[in-house]
Amino acid sequence: MQTLYLALALFLLLNLGAGLWRVLRGPTAADRMLAAQLFGTTAVAMLLLFAEADGNAALRDVALVFALLAAVTAVAFVRRAWPERGTGT
């Protein structure tokens, strides 16, 4: 089972290469942000796979921190990229 987890982690690492290409070639800031979100999600998935393969519970905690950081990053991007316009209130 450990080999399967490591093979899946390698597959996710290859997906990061595709995401890096999107970051470098993305036509808009939103495309780049979605690719950055892919990095965060993939990092969480890889850490969870490594935690299961190695039996290291601390990696689960690190994955949780990465997931929280990815959510905060997305909110910060949206607030910066699309500032509120006058709502009239």
mmCIF file as gemmi writes it, N, C-alpha and C atoms, coordinates in Angstrom:
data_model
loop_
_atom_site.group_PDB
_atom_site.id
_atom_site.type_symbol
_atom_site.label_atom_id
_atom_site.label_alt_id
_atom_site.label_comp_id
_atom_site.label_asym_id
_atom_site.label_entity_id
_atom_site.label_seq_id
_atom_site.pdbx_PDB_ins_code
_atom_site.Cartn_x
_atom_site.Cartn_y
_atom_site.Cartn_z
_atom_site.occupancy
_atom_site.B_iso_or_equiv
_atom_site.pdbx_formal_charge
_atom_site.auth_seq_id
_atom_site.auth_asym_id
_atom_site.pdbx_PDB_model_num
ATOM 1 N N . MET Axp A 1 ? 0.817 -1.189 0 1 0 ? 1 A 1
ATOM 2 C CA . MET Axp A 1 ? 0 0 0 1 0 ? 1 A 1
ATOM 3 C C . MET Axp A 1 ? 0.865 1.26 0 1 0 ? 1 A 1
ATOM 4 N N . GLN Axp A 2 ? 2.019 1.162 0.651 1 0 ? 2 A 1
ATOM 5 C CA . GLN Axp A 2 ? 2.918 2.305 0.707 1 0 ? 2 A 1
ATOM 6 C C . GLN Axp A 2 ? 3.388 2.694 -0.7 1 0 ? 2 A 1
ATOM 7 N N . THR Axp A 3 ? 3.611 1.712 -1.552 1 0 ? 3 A 1
ATOM 8 C CA . THR Axp A 3 ? 4.034 1.994 -2.926 1 0 ? 3 A 1
ATOM 9 C C . THR Axp A 3 ? 2.951 2.742 -3.688 1 0 ? 3 A 1
ATOM 10 N N . LEU Axp A 4 ? 1.702 2.375 -3.463 1 0 ? 4 A 1
ATOM 11 C CA . LEU Axp A 4 ? 0.595 3.077 -4.113 1 0 ? 4 A 1
ATOM 12 C C . LEU Axp A 4 ? 0.55 4.539 -3.684 1 0 ? 4 A 1
ATOM 13 N N . TYR Axp A 5 ? 0.716 4.798 -2.398 1 0 ? 5 A 1
ATOM 14 C CA . TYR Axp A 5 ? 0.71 6.174 -1.901 1 0 ? 5 A 1
ATOM 15 C C . TYR Axp A 5 ? 1.836 6.994 -2.523 1 0 ? 5 A 1
ATOM 16 N N . LEU Axp A 6 ? 3.001 6.397 -2.612 1 0 ? 6 A 1
ATOM 17 C CA . LEU Axp A 6 ? 4.133 7.119 -3.195 1 0 ? 6 A 1
ATOM 18 C C . LEU Axp A 6 ? 3.95 7.325 -4.697 1 0 ? 6 A 1
ATOM 19 N N . ALA Axp A 7 ? 3.34 6.379 -5.383 1 0 ? 7 A 1
ATOM 20 C CA . ALA Axp A 7 ? 3.06 6.552 -6.811 1 0 ? 7 A 1
ATOM 21 C C . ALA Axp A 7 ? 2.048 7.666 -7.032 1 0 ? 7 A 1
ATOM 22 N N . LEU Axp A 8 ? 1.036 7.722 -6.187 1 0 ? 8 A 1
ATOM 23 C CA . LEU Axp A 8 ? 0.061 8.808 -6.286 1 0 ? 8 A 1
ATOM 24 C C . LEU Axp A 8 ? 0.704 10.158 -6 1 0 ? 8 A 1
ATOM 25 N N . ALA Axp A 9 ? 1.617 10.204 -5.059 1 0 ? 9 A 1
ATOM 26 C CA . ALA Axp A 9 ? 2.329 11.453 -4.767 1 0 ? 9 A 1
ATOM 27 C C . ALA Axp A 9 ? 3.167 11.888 -5.963 1 0 ? 9 A 1
ATOM 28 N N . LEU Axp A 10 ? 3.782 10.944 -6.65 1 0 ? 10 A 1
ATOM 29 C CA . LEU Axp A 10 ? 4.547 11.27 -7.855 1 0 ? 10 A 1
ATOM 30 C C . LEU Axp A 10 ? 3.629 11.816 -8.946 1 0 ? 10 A 1
ATOM 31 N N . PHE Axp A 11 ? 2.467 11.213 -9.107 1 0 ? 11 A 1
ATOM 32 C CA . PHE Axp A 11 ? 1.491 11.716 -10.081 1 0 ? 11 A 1
ATOM 33 C C . PHE Axp A 11 ? 1.094 13.15 -9.754 1 0 ? 11 A 1
ATOM 34 N N . LEU Axp A 12 ? 0.87 13.442 -8.484 1 0 ? 12 A 1
ATOM 35 C CA . LEU Axp A 12 ? 0.515 14.8 -8.086 1 0 ? 12 A 1
ATOM 36 C C . LEU Axp A 12 ? 1.664 15.771 -8.339 1 0 ? 12 A 1
ATOM 37 N N . LEU Axp A 13 ? 2.881 15.302 -8.157 1 0 ? 13 A 1
ATOM 38 C CA . LEU Axp A 13 ? 4.037 16.146 -8.441 1 0 ? 13 A 1
ATOM 39 C C . LEU Axp A 13 ? 4.098 16.492 -9.926 1 0 ? 13 A 1
ATOM 40 N N . LEU Axp A 14 ? 3.756 15.55 -10.776 1 0 ? 14 A 1
ATOM 41 C CA . LEU Axp A 14 ? 3.714 15.829 -12.216 1 0 ? 14 A 1
ATOM 42 C C . LEU Axp A 14 ? 2.617 16.831 -12.545 1 0 ? 14 A 1
ATOM 43 N N . ASN Axp A 15 ? 1.511 16.776 -11.821 1 0 ? 15 A 1
ATOM 44 C CA . ASN Axp A 15 ? 0.446 17.761 -12.017 1 0 ? 15 A 1
ATOM 45 C C . ASN Axp A 15 ? 0.911 19.168 -11.636 1 0 ? 15 A 1
ATOM 46 N N . LEU Axp A 16 ? 1.804 19.253 -10.667 1 0 ? 16 A 1
ATOM 47 C CA . LEU Axp A 16 ? 2.347 20.565 -10.308 1 0 ? 16 A 1
ATOM 48 C C . LEU Axp A 16 ? 3.121 21.18 -11.467 1 0 ? 16 A 1
ATOM 49 N N . GLY Axp A 17 ? 3.754 20.346 -12.268 1 0 ? 17 A 1
ATOM 50 C CA . GLY Axp A 17 ? 4.447 20.853 -13.455 1 0 ? 17 A 1
ATOM 51 C C . GLY Axp A 17 ? 3.486 21.508 -14.425 1 0 ? 17 A 1
ATOM 52 N N . ALA Axp A 18 ? 2.333 20.903 -14.611 1 0 ? 18 A 1
ATOM 53 C CA . ALA Axp A 18 ? 1.313 21.507 -15.478 1 0 ? 18 A 1
ATOM 54 C C . ALA Axp A 18 ? 0.803 22.814 -14.868 1 0 ? 18 A 1
ATOM 55 N N . GLY Axp A 19 ? 0.65 22.842 -13.567 1 0 ? 19 A 1
ATOM 56 C CA . GLY Axp A 19 ? 0.215 24.064 -12.898 1 0 ? 19 A 1
ATOM 57 C C . GLY Axp A 19 ? 1.25 25.171 -13.004 1 0 ? 19 A 1
ATOM 58 N N . LEU Axp A 20 ? 2.521 24.811 -12.927 1 0 ? 20 A 1
ATOM 59 C CA . LEU Axp A 20 ? 3.578 25.81 -13.066 1 0 ? 20 A 1
ATOM 60 C C . LEU Axp A 20 ? 3.556 26.419 -14.458 1 0 ? 20 A 1
ATOM 61 N N . TRP Axp A 21 ? 3.295 25.61 -15.448 1 0 ? 21 A 1
ATOM 62 C CA . TRP Axp A 21 ? 3.181 26.13 -16.808 1 0 ? 21 A 1
ATOM 63 C C . TRP Axp A 21 ? 2.04 27.145 -16.89 1 0 ? 21 A 1
ATOM 64 N N . ARG Axp A 22 ? 0.918 26.878 -16.219 1 0 ? 22 A 1
ATOM 65 C CA . ARG Axp A 22 ? -0.219 27.779 -16.234 1 0 ? 22 A 1
ATOM 66 C C . ARG Axp A 22 ? 0.113 29.087 -15.518 1 0 ? 22 A 1
ATOM 67 N N . VAL Axp A 23 ? 0.894 29.005 -14.457 1 0 ? 23 A 1
ATOM 68 C CA . VAL Axp A 23 ? 1.291 30.224 -13.746 1 0 ? 23 A 1
ATOM 69 C C . VAL Axp A 23 ? 2.15 31.098 -14.657 1 0 ? 23 A 1
ATOM 70 N N . LEU Axp A 24 ? 3.073 30.47 -15.376 1 0 ? 24 A 1
ATOM 71 C CA . LEU Axp A 24 ? 3.971 31.24 -16.233 1 0 ? 24 A 1
ATOM 72 C C . LEU Axp A 24 ? 3.274 31.78 -17.478 1 0 ? 24 A 1
ATOM 73 N N . ARG Axp A 25 ? 2.29 31.051 -18.003 1 0 ? 25 A 1
ATOM 74 C CA . ARG Axp A 25 ? 1.645 31.431 -19.257 1 0 ? 25 A 1
ATOM 75 C C . ARG Axp A 25 ? 0.225 31.946 -19.094 1 0 ? 25 A 1
ATOM 76 N N . GLY Axp A 26 ? -0.263 31.995 -17.878 1 0 ? 26 A 1
ATOM 77 C CA . GLY Axp A 26 ? -1.653 32.391 -17.657 1 0 ? 26 A 1
ATOM 78 C C . GLY Axp A 26 ? -1.951 33.775 -18.2 1 0 ? 26 A 1
ATOM 79 N N . PRO Axp A 27 ? -3.013 33.911 -18.979 1 0 ? 27 A 1
ATOM 80 C CA . PRO Axp A 27 ? -3.316 35.212 -19.569 1 0 ? 27 A 1
ATOM 81 C C . PRO Axp A 27 ? -3.865 36.221 -18.558 1 0 ? 27 A 1
ATOM 82 N N . THR Axp A 28 ? -4.454 35.748 -17.49 1 0 ? 28 A 1
ATOM 83 C CA . THR Axp A 28 ? -5.033 36.683 -16.525 1 0 ? 28 A 1
ATOM 84 C C . THR Axp A 28 ? -4.547 36.349 -15.119 1 0 ? 28 A 1
ATOM 85 N N . ALA Axp A 29 ? -4.75 37.301 -14.23 1 0 ? 29 A 1
ATOM 86 C CA . ALA Axp A 29 ? -4.367 37.082 -12.836 1 0 ? 29 A 1
ATOM 87 C C . ALA Axp A 29 ? -5.212 35.974 -12.213 1 0 ? 29 A 1
ATOM 88 N N . ALA Axp A 30 ? -6.456 35.856 -12.634 1 0 ? 30 A 1
ATOM 89 C CA . ALA Axp A 30 ? -7.321 34.802 -12.089 1 0 ? 30 A 1
ATOM 90 C C . ALA Axp A 30 ? -6.801 33.419 -12.47 1 0 ? 30 A 1
ATOM 91 N N . ASP Axp A 31 ? -6.287 33.272 -13.699 1 0 ? 31 A 1
ATOM 92 C CA . ASP Axp A 31 ? -5.699 31.988 -14.106 1 0 ? 31 A 1
ATOM 93 C C . ASP Axp A 31 ? -4.503 31.644 -13.231 1 0 ? 31 A 1
ATOM 94 N N . ARG Axp A 32 ? -3.699 32.644 -12.959 1 0 ? 32 A 1
ATOM 95 C CA . ARG Axp A 32 ? -2.533 32.409 -12.114 1 0 ? 32 A 1
ATOM 96 C C . ARG Axp A 32 ? -2.933 32.058 -10.692 1 0 ? 32 A 1
ATOM 97 N N . MET Axp A 33 ? -3.983 32.695 -10.196 1 0 ? 33 A 1
ATOM 98 C CA . MET Axp A 33 ? -4.428 32.411 -8.836 1 0 ? 33 A 1
ATOM 99 C C . MET Axp A 33 ? -4.981 30.992 -8.736 1 0 ? 33 A 1
ATOM 100 N N . LEU Axp A 34 ? -5.728 30.562 -9.738 1 0 ? 34 A 1
ATOM 101 C CA . LEU Axp A 34 ? -6.241 29.197 -9.721 1 0 ? 34 A 1
ATOM 102 C C . LEU Axp A 34 ? -5.109 28.177 -9.763 1 0 ? 34 A 1
ATOM 103 N N . ALA Axp A 35 ? -4.063 28.485 -10.5 1 0 ? 35 A 1
ATOM 104 C CA . ALA Axp A 35 ? -2.909 27.587 -10.518 1 0 ? 35 A 1
ATOM 105 C C . ALA Axp A 35 ? -2.222 27.572 -9.153 1 0 ? 35 A 1
ATOM 106 N N . ALA Axp A 36 ? -2.153 28.724 -8.505 1 0 ? 36 A 1
ATOM 107 C CA . ALA Axp A 36 ? -1.575 28.76 -7.156 1 0 ? 36 A 1
ATOM 108 C C . ALA Axp A 36 ? -2.439 27.965 -6.184 1 0 ? 36 A 1
ATOM 109 N N . GLN Axp A 37 ? -3.751 28.005 -6.344 1 0 ? 37 A 1
ATOM 110 C CA . GLN Axp A 37 ? -4.638 27.189 -5.519 1 0 ? 37 A 1
ATOM 111 C C . GLN Axp A 37 ? -4.395 25.705 -5.783 1 0 ? 37 A 1
ATOM 112 N N . LEU Axp A 38 ? -4.096 25.367 -7.036 1 0 ? 38 A 1
ATOM 113 C CA . LEU Axp A 38 ? -3.738 23.985 -7.363 1 0 ? 38 A 1
ATOM 114 C C . LEU Axp A 38 ? -2.498 23.562 -6.593 1 0 ? 38 A 1
ATOM 115 N N . PHE Axp A 39 ? -1.517 24.458 -6.485 1 0 ? 39 A 1
ATOM 116 C CA . PHE Axp A 39 ? -0.307 24.143 -5.717 1 0 ? 39 A 1
ATOM 117 C C . PHE Axp A 39 ? -0.668 23.829 -4.274 1 0 ? 39 A 1
ATOM 118 N N . GLY Axp A 40 ? -1.513 24.653 -3.68 1 0 ? 40 A 1
ATOM 119 C CA . GLY Axp A 40 ? -1.892 24.433 -2.288 1 0 ? 40 A 1
ATOM 120 C C . GLY Axp A 40 ? -2.642 23.129 -2.093 1 0 ? 40 A 1
ATOM 121 N N . THR Axp A 41 ? -3.598 22.866 -2.968 1 0 ? 41 A 1
ATOM 122 C CA . THR Axp A 41 ? -4.384 21.639 -2.866 1 0 ? 41 A 1
ATOM 123 C C . THR Axp A 41 ? -3.512 20.409 -3.073 1 0 ? 41 A 1
ATOM 124 N N . THR Axp A 42 ? -2.61 20.487 -4.045 1 0 ? 42 A 1
ATOM 125 C CA . THR Axp A 42 ? -1.725 19.365 -4.315 1 0 ? 42 A 1
ATOM 126 C C . THR Axp A 42 ? -0.762 19.137 -3.16 1 0 ? 42 A 1
ATOM 127 N N . ALA Axp A 43 ? -0.277 20.215 -2.572 1 0 ? 43 A 1
ATOM 128 C CA . ALA Axp A 43 ? 0.618 20.069 -1.418 1 0 ? 43 A 1
ATOM 129 C C . ALA Axp A 43 ? -0.104 19.384 -0.265 1 0 ? 43 A 1
ATOM 130 N N . VAL Axp A 44 ? -1.348 19.751 -0.03 1 0 ? 44 A 1
ATOM 131 C CA . VAL Axp A 44 ? -2.128 19.113 1.032 1 0 ? 44 A 1
ATOM 132 C C . VAL Axp A 44 ? -2.306 17.628 0.729 1 0 ? 44 A 1
ATOM 133 N N . ALA Axp A 45 ? -2.666 17.31 -0.5 1 0 ? 45 A 1
ATOM 134 C CA . ALA Axp A 45 ? -2.874 15.904 -0.872 1 0 ? 45 A 1
ATOM 135 C C . ALA Axp A 45 ? -1.582 15.105 -0.743 1 0 ? 45 A 1
ATOM 136 N N . MET Axp A 46 ? -0.464 15.684 -1.187 1 0 ? 46 A 1
ATOM 137 C CA . MET Axp A 46 ? 0.808 14.966 -1.094 1 0 ? 46 A 1
ATOM 138 C C . MET Axp A 46 ? 1.214 14.756 0.365 1 0 ? 46 A 1
ATOM 139 N N . LEU Axp A 47 ? 1.013 15.751 1.197 1 0 ? 47 A 1
ATOM 140 C CA . LEU Axp A 47 ? 1.352 15.597 2.61 1 0 ? 47 A 1
ATOM 141 C C . LEU Axp A 47 ? 0.498 14.52 3.27 1 0 ? 47 A 1
ATOM 142 N N . LEU Axp A 48 ? -0.773 14.463 2.912 1 0 ? 48 A 1
ATOM 143 C CA . LEU Axp A 48 ? -1.632 13.421 3.471 1 0 ? 48 A 1
ATOM 144 C C . LEU Axp A 48 ? -1.201 12.034 2.997 1 0 ? 48 A 1
ATOM 145 N N . LEU Axp A 49 ? -0.798 11.935 1.737 1 0 ? 49 A 1
ATOM 146 C CA . LEU Axp A 49 ? -0.302 10.654 1.237 1 0 ? 49 A 1
ATOM 147 C C . LEU Axp A 49 ? 0.998 10.25 1.944 1 0 ? 49 A 1
ATOM 148 N N . PHE Axp A 50 ? 1.896 11.212 2.129 1 0 ? 50 A 1
ATOM 149 C CA . PHE Axp A 50 ? 3.139 10.909 2.842 1 0 ? 50 A 1
ATOM 150 C C . PHE Axp A 50 ? 2.864 10.533 4.294 1 0 ? 50 A 1
ATOM 151 N N . ALA Axp A 51 ? 1.879 11.182 4.909 1 0 ? 51 A 1
ATOM 152 C CA . ALA Axp A 51 ? 1.538 10.861 6.297 1 0 ? 51 A 1
ATOM 153 C C . ALA Axp A 51 ? 1.049 9.417 6.405 1 0 ? 51 A 1
ATOM 154 N N . GLU Axp A 52 ? 0.247 8.991 5.463 1 0 ? 52 A 1
ATOM 155 C CA . GLU Axp A 52 ? -0.243 7.61 5.478 1 0 ? 52 A 1
ATOM 156 C C . GLU Axp A 52 ? 0.859 6.613 5.15 1 0 ? 52 A 1
ATOM 157 N N . ALA Axp A 53 ? 1.696 6.952 4.176 1 0 ? 53 A 1
ATOM 158 C CA . ALA Axp A 53 ? 2.754 6.028 3.771 1 0 ? 53 A 1
ATOM 159 C C . ALA Axp A 53 ? 3.795 5.86 4.879 1 0 ? 53 A 1
ATOM 160 N N . ASP Axp A 54 ? 4.07 6.941 5.582 1 0 ? 54 A 1
ATOM 161 C CA . ASP Axp A 54 ? 5.135 6.92 6.591 1 0 ? 54 A 1
ATOM 162 C C . ASP Axp A 54 ? 4.609 6.709 8.009 1 0 ? 54 A 1
ATOM 163 N N . GLY Axp A 55 ? 3.309 6.864 8.192 1 0 ? 55 A 1
ATOM 164 C CA . GLY Axp A 55 ? 2.748 6.74 9.531 1 0 ? 55 A 1
ATOM 165 C C . GLY Axp A 55 ? 3.085 7.92 10.423 1 0 ? 55 A 1
ATOM 166 N N . ASN Axp A 56 ? 3.311 9.077 9.828 1 0 ? 56 A 1
ATOM 167 C CA . ASN Axp A 56 ? 3.714 10.273 10.558 1 0 ? 56 A 1
ATOM 168 C C . ASN Axp A 56 ? 2.508 11.198 10.7 1 0 ? 56 A 1
ATOM 169 N N . ALA Axp A 57 ? 1.959 11.263 11.905 1 0 ? 57 A 1
ATOM 170 C CA . ALA Axp A 57 ? 0.758 12.073 12.13 1 0 ? 57 A 1
ATOM 171 C C . ALA Axp A 57 ? 1.042 13.576 12.055 1 0 ? 57 A 1
ATOM 172 N N . ALA Axp A 58 ? 2.269 13.985 12.279 1 0 ? 58 A 1
ATOM 173 C CA . ALA Axp A 58 ? 2.601 15.416 12.236 1 0 ? 58 A 1
ATOM 174 C C . ALA Axp A 58 ? 2.394 15.995 10.835 1 0 ? 58 A 1
ATOM 175 N N . LEU Axp A 59 ? 2.561 15.165 9.81 1 0 ? 59 A 1
ATOM 176 C CA . LEU Axp A 59 ? 2.347 15.655 8.448 1 0 ? 59 A 1
ATOM 177 C C . LEU Axp A 59 ? 0.884 16.018 8.211 1 0 ? 59 A 1
ATOM 178 N N . ARG Axp A 60 ? -0.022 15.369 8.915 1 0 ? 60 A 1
ATOM 179 C CA . ARG Axp A 60 ? -1.435 15.73 8.809 1 0 ? 60 A 1
ATOM 180 C C . ARG Axp A 60 ? -1.665 17.14 9.338 1 0 ? 60 A 1
ATOM 181 N N . ASP Axp A 61 ? -0.979 17.488 10.406 1 0 ? 61 A 1
ATOM 182 C CA . ASP Axp A 61 ? -1.093 18.838 10.952 1 0 ? 61 A 1
ATOM 183 C C . ASP Axp A 61 ? -0.559 19.883 9.976 1 0 ? 61 A 1
ATOM 184 N N . VAL Axp A 62 ? 0.555 19.566 9.349 1 0 ? 62 A 1
ATOM 185 C CA . VAL Axp A 62 ? 1.126 20.478 8.357 1 0 ? 62 A 1
ATOM 186 C C . VAL Axp A 62 ? 0.169 20.63 7.177 1 0 ? 62 A 1
ATOM 187 N N . ALA Axp A 63 ? -0.467 19.538 6.763 1 0 ? 63 A 1
ATOM 188 C CA . ALA Axp A 63 ? -1.439 19.605 5.661 1 0 ? 63 A 1
ATOM 189 C C . ALA Axp A 63 ? -2.614 20.497 6.04 1 0 ? 63 A 1
ATOM 190 N N . LEU Axp A 64 ? -3.058 20.423 7.281 1 0 ? 64 A 1
ATOM 191 C CA . LEU Axp A 64 ? -4.148 21.279 7.734 1 0 ? 64 A 1
ATOM 192 C C . LEU Axp A 64 ? -3.752 22.748 7.689 1 0 ? 64 A 1
ATOM 193 N N . VAL Axp A 65 ? -2.537 23.058 8.09 1 0 ? 65 A 1
ATOM 194 C CA . VAL Axp A 65 ? -2.058 24.444 8.028 1 0 ? 65 A 1
ATOM 195 C C . VAL Axp A 65 ? -1.999 24.918 6.584 1 0 ? 65 A 1
ATOM 196 N N . PHE Axp A 66 ? -1.519 24.078 5.679 1 0 ? 66 A 1
ATOM 197 C CA . PHE Axp A 66 ? -1.478 24.453 4.259 1 0 ? 66 A 1
ATOM 198 C C . PHE Axp A 66 ? -2.88 24.704 3.71 1 0 ? 66 A 1
ATOM 199 N N . ALA Axp A 67 ? -3.839 23.887 4.11 1 0 ? 67 A 1
ATOM 200 C CA . ALA Axp A 67 ? -5.215 24.079 3.644 1 0 ? 67 A 1
ATOM 201 C C . ALA Axp A 67 ? -5.767 25.412 4.135 1 0 ? 67 A 1
ATOM 202 N N . LEU Axp A 68 ? -5.491 25.756 5.371 1 0 ? 68 A 1
ATOM 203 C CA . LEU Axp A 68 ? -5.945 27.046 5.898 1 0 ? 68 A 1
ATOM 204 C C . LEU Axp A 68 ? -5.265 28.208 5.184 1 0 ? 68 A 1
ATOM 205 N N . LEU Axp A 69 ? -3.975 28.079 4.935 1 0 ? 69 A 1
ATOM 206 C CA . LEU Axp A 69 ? -3.263 29.137 4.216 1 0 ? 69 A 1
ATOM 207 C C . LEU Axp A 69 ? -3.787 29.309 2.791 1 0 ? 69 A 1
ATOM 208 N N . ALA Axp A 70 ? -4.139 28.223 2.141 1 0 ? 70 A 1
ATOM 209 C CA . ALA Axp A 70 ? -4.677 28.311 0.781 1 0 ? 70 A 1
ATOM 210 C C . ALA Axp A 70 ? -6.006 29.062 0.777 1 0 ? 70 A 1
ATOM 211 N N . ALA Axp A 71 ? -6.841 28.825 1.772 1 0 ? 71 A 1
ATOM 212 C CA . ALA Axp A 71 ? -8.122 29.532 1.852 1 0 ? 71 A 1
ATOM 213 C C . ALA Axp A 71 ? -7.906 31.016 2.108 1 0 ? 71 A 1
ATOM 214 N N . VAL Axp A 72 ? -7 31.344 2.992 1 0 ? 72 A 1
ATOM 215 C CA . VAL Axp A 72 ? -6.715 32.759 3.282 1 0 ? 72 A 1
ATOM 216 C C . VAL Axp A 72 ? -6.132 33.45 2.051 1 0 ? 72 A 1
ATOM 217 N N . THR Axp A 73 ? -5.283 32.756 1.333 1 0 ? 73 A 1
ATOM 218 C CA . THR Axp A 73 ? -4.689 33.315 0.118 1 0 ? 73 A 1
ATOM 219 C C . THR Axp A 73 ? -5.752 33.62 -0.923 1 0 ? 73 A 1
ATOM 220 N N . ALA Axp A 74 ? -6.703 32.726 -1.091 1 0 ? 74 A 1
ATOM 221 C CA . ALA Axp A 74 ? -7.772 32.953 -2.076 1 0 ? 74 A 1
ATOM 222 C C . ALA Axp A 74 ? -8.615 34.168 -1.689 1 0 ? 74 A 1
ATOM 223 N N . VAL Axp A 75 ? -8.935 34.292 -0.419 1 0 ? 75 A 1
ATOM 224 C CA . VAL Axp A 75 ? -9.728 35.443 0.029 1 0 ? 75 A 1
ATOM 225 C C . VAL Axp A 75 ? -8.938 36.733 -0.171 1 0 ? 75 A 1
ATOM 226 N N . ALA Axp A 76 ? -7.657 36.726 0.167 1 0 ? 76 A 1
ATOM 227 C CA . ALA Axp A 76 ? -6.832 37.92 -0.009 1 0 ? 76 A 1
ATOM 228 C C . ALA Axp A 76 ? -6.735 38.312 -1.476 1 0 ? 76 A 1
ATOM 229 N N . PHE Axp A 77 ? -6.608 37.326 -2.357 1 0 ? 77 A 1
ATOM 230 C CA . PHE Axp A 77 ? -6.542 37.629 -3.78 1 0 ? 77 A 1
ATOM 231 C C . PHE Axp A 77 ? -7.827 38.263 -4.277 1 0 ? 77 A 1
ATOM 232 N N . VAL Axp A 78 ? -8.951 37.708 -3.895 1 0 ? 78 A 1
ATOM 233 C CA . VAL Axp A 78 ? -10.238 38.238 -4.357 1 0 ? 78 A 1
ATOM 234 C C . VAL Axp A 78 ? -10.439 39.659 -3.841 1 0 ? 78 A 1
ATOM 235 N N . ARG Axp A 79 ? -10.089 39.904 -2.595 1 0 ? 79 A 1
ATOM 236 C CA . ARG Axp A 79 ? -10.261 41.252 -2.038 1 0 ? 79 A 1
ATOM 237 C C . ARG Axp A 79 ? -9.332 42.259 -2.706 1 0 ? 79 A 1
ATOM 238 N N . ARG Axp A 80 ? -8.173 41.801 -3.132 1 0 ? 80 A 1
ATOM 239 C CA . ARG Axp A 80 ? -7.227 42.718 -3.78 1 0 ? 80 A 1
ATOM 240 C C . ARG Axp A 80 ? -7.538 42.891 -5.259 1 0 ? 80 A 1
ATOM 241 N N . ALA Axp A 81 ? -7.936 41.83 -5.927 1 0 ? 81 A 1
ATOM 242 C CA . ALA Axp A 81 ? -8.161 41.884 -7.369 1 0 ? 81 A 1
ATOM 243 C C . ALA Axp A 81 ? -9.483 42.56 -7.727 1 0 ? 81 A 1
ATOM 244 N N . TRP Axp A 82 ? -10.494 42.375 -6.895 1 0 ? 82 A 1
ATOM 245 C CA . TRP Axp A 82 ? -11.791 42.97 -7.165 1 0 ? 82 A 1
ATOM 246 C C . TRP Axp A 82 ? -12.236 43.803 -5.965 1 0 ? 82 A 1
ATOM 247 N N . PRO Axp A 83 ? -11.69 45.009 -5.851 1 0 ? 83 A 1
ATOM 248 C CA . PRO Axp A 83 ? -12.059 45.84 -4.702 1 0 ? 83 A 1
ATOM 249 C C . PRO Axp A 83 ? -13.538 46.22 -4.776 1 0 ? 83 A 1
ATOM 250 N N . GLU Axp A 84 ? -14.104 46.443 -3.604 1 0 ? 84 A 1
ATOM 251 C CA . GLU Axp A 84 ? -15.52 46.815 -3.553 1 0 ? 84 A 1
ATOM 252 C C . GLU Axp A 84 ? -15.713 48.171 -4.191 1 0 ? 84 A 1
ATOM 253 N N . ARG Axp A 85 ? -16.757 48.25 -4.951 1 0 ? 85 A 1
ATOM 254 C CA . ARG Axp A 85 ? -17.133 49.532 -5.529 1 0 ? 85 A 1
ATOM 255 C C . ARG Axp A 85 ? -18.19 50.123 -4.604 1 0 ? 85 A 1
ATOM 256 N N . GLY Axp A 86 ? -18.501 51.367 -4.786 1 0 ? 86 A 1
ATOM 257 C CA . GLY Axp A 86 ? -19.493 52.012 -3.932 1 0 ? 86 A 1
ATOM 258 C C . GLY Axp A 86 ? -20.807 51.261 -3.943 1 0 ? 86 A 1
ATOM 259 N N . THR Axp A 87 ? -21.29 50.854 -2.764 1 0 ? 87 A 1
ATOM 260 C CA . THR Axp A 87 ? -22.524 50.098 -2.68 1 0 ? 87 A 1
ATOM 261 C C . THR Axp A 87 ? -23.723 50.995 -2.448 1 0 ? 87 A 1
ATOM 262 N N . GLY Axp A 88 ? -23.47 52.279 -2.18 1 0 ? 88 A 1
ATOM 263 C CA . GLY Axp A 88 ? -24.575 53.198 -2.007 1 0 ? 88 A 1
ATOM 264 C C . GLY Axp A 88 ? -25.19 53.162 -0.63 1 0 ? 88 A 1
ATOM 265 N N . THR Axp A 89 ? -24.56 52.479 0.318 1 0 ? 89 A 1
ATOM 266 C CA . THR Axp A 89 ? -25.127 52.448 1.665 1 0 ? 89 A 1
ATOM 267 C C . THR Axp A 89 ? -24.334 53.315 2.597 1 0 ? 89 A 1
